[in-house]
């Protein structure tokens, strides 16, 4: 459902963007960024000589008119036992076949990555990225348009946009309604994103771009924890109460919104409700549950020699030994 398979797709879609193609210096495809007016240089002193505190509003670096804002705490994600089990189930969905162990190696030294996307004046998508950690250059090596925000944090993007972003972070002003939501998401989750209608086609949620509820999504936000228990919350803003009810009805009709697979309940504490003009979904998945799913999806073991396998019996599949004549 959007809280399980689609959430995993969102997590995994970012890994090819993050992981370096190899250690020989080749780089992943770069996001479409407008050419800088002035070449940035890491030789320029950081905007803040001291490392900003962990609770600094780093999310304020994003474009004010950002269409999508994504944030992930990489150590929490990559070391998550829940992710390890999800990878066994859905690892084939990962573009570029980026392996989990490889991702851990490539991204060691990066604690936080944030990505802001918007549609520019020329109609092209523009990107700006914030990377924080002991080795933030892991993700920005080879990029020329970047500047250190503090000794552990690098901003990458168009030169003027970078400097405006720095000012928003170190001298924050009034908080907008969207920033209030982002502030709330970042306070408890390991991975979160917000998406406006202009970027909805990038989010794999059923019914968003086709069907009776298409066009009713104004903004979507999703947040997750990635420890032993994966807690997921989704909020979908719509233009009216009637639209919110229609969106919820379409979501619950979709086969991917099931909270169980076979005999295994994959989502506990599942809640769905309409609050004003918004749809809210939430639920939890634990490692034990995912391990059961992995066992269900594992290919059947070949029967032992000198046995007959009988399927469809009331007590399940049976293996009956056969004596040699």
Protein Blocks (a to p, Z undefined) as FASTA:
>chain_A
ZZlmmmmmmmmmmmmmmpcfblnopacddddddddfbdcdfkbccfblbdcdfklcfklm
pcfklfbdcdddfklmmmpmklmmmmmmmmmmpghiiafklmmmmmgoiabdcddddddf
kopacdddddedjblmlmmgoiabdcdfblmbcceddfklmmmmmmmmmmccdddfklmm
mmmmmmmpmbdcdddfklmmmpccehklgcjkgokafbdcddddfbfbdcdddddddfbf
klmmmmmmmmmmpmklpcbehjbcfbghiacddehjaccddddddfklmmmmmmmmpccd
dddehiacdehianbpcddddddZZ
